[in-house]
Amino acid sequence: MGGDDVSSPTDPVPLVDPWAQMQLPVDGGVIQASDAHLMSVSFPGGTVPELTQSWYDAFSRVGFVQAGQEEDGRMDDELNRTTFLDAERELDVSVMMGEQSVIVVATLEPRKLEGSED
C-alpha cells in the first residue's frame, strides 16, 4: 500500500525535465509519475486514437522519429505502443485504456547503437 501506485489519479506530481521541456499535451490530464526516464499521465476523457495522435505529434515536434509500432494483440482503440528515436535516445510510448481513463506512459533511455554490446 505504498504511495507509488502509478494507476491512482490522486496526488499529481510535477512534470520534470526532460519532459517539461517538450511542451507535451498534458492539459486535462493528471501527471502520475515524472522523472528523467519515466512519465505517466492519465486522462479521464478522450480516446486512445485521439490521444495517440496528439502525443505522437508532440514527440515528433521535438525531434523524435517513429521507429516502429506494435499492437500487442489488442485493438488499437485500446492500446497503441510505439518506439521513437532521436540521435541519442530511444523513447517508448504506450497509450492505453485504463479502467476509468486513458493512460499515456513514456520511457526514455539512451539509444543503443547497432553493433554495441552491453
Secondary structure, DSSP 4 states (H G I P E B T S, - for coil): --S--TT--SS-----TTGGGG----TTSEEEEESSSEEEEEESSS-HHHHHHHHHHHHHHTT-EEEEEE-TTS-TTTEEEEEEE-SSEEEEEEEEE-SSSEEEEEEEEEPPPTT---
